[in-house]
Amino acid sequence: MGTAARAQRLSEATYASTLAHEFNLLEPEDAMKWEVLRPDPQSFDFSQADRIVDFAIAHGMKVRGHTLVWHRQNPPWLAEGHYTAEQLTQILEKHIRTVVGHYRGKVFAWDVINEAFDEPVLGRLRSTLWYDQPGIGAAQKGAAYIERCFRWAHEADPEALLFYNEAEAETMNPKSDAVYAIVQDFRRRGVPLDGVGFEMHIGKLNPDIAPISSNIGRFTALGVRCTSRNWMYRFRWTPKAIQRARI
């Protein structure tokens, strides 16, 4: 059972002891996102992420990296840089290779791409900096930019498991259909994608399980792993809540 963690709170005794006692996997909440890792075009600041990784290793926990590519939480120098597609390709490739390489052998799995698709009813790739604003030269080429990111990550750490993570795709809908088509294509062509993360944004603990189970079933039939990252609105991990989760 894993949870997201903040480096700034590891110095709090109760917070740290709860993480170490109740969980066996940590995922940085923000420390591996561009706005934290990349203060400027030339630099990488691994200090916050390193604290979480070091804490996990010290307590016998696994670490899942989140996330290498996302359309949100990017620093102003990147989001407002007006780069050409060629420049953006170089920036993105360097970022993926450097970050994955820095944690090679320490992070067992990466969310390589996060939420590349638009709203569930549309089932199409989202218009983003990476895809077509200006993108890395793969606009109108389907999932070509996603494929390149997975290949770069795999080359940086061939042993790490590589996941595509998506919100609101845990059940059957146009978005999950579109993700399924990409995973099916990638698996057929040998693109190094190992799993799919279903990020469930839920406000209560009684979702409709049947369609979720059917959806996960069709993905696992392709030979990939499926994981769930649940954001529970208006919900906090109190001692009683942790006990209920464990039961």
Secondary structure, DSSP 8 states (H G I E B T S, - for coil): -EEEE-GGGTTSHHHHHHHHHH-SEEEESSTTSHHHH-SSTT----HHHHHHHHHHHHTT-EEEEEEEE-SSS--HHHHTS---HHHHHHHHHHHHHHHHHHTTTT--EEEEEE--B--TTT-SB---TTTTSS-SS-TTSTTHHHHHHHHHHHHH-TTSEEEEEEES-SSSSHHHHHHHHHHHHHHHHT----EEEEEEEESSS---HHHHHHHHHHHHTTT-EEEEEEEETT----HHHHHHHH-
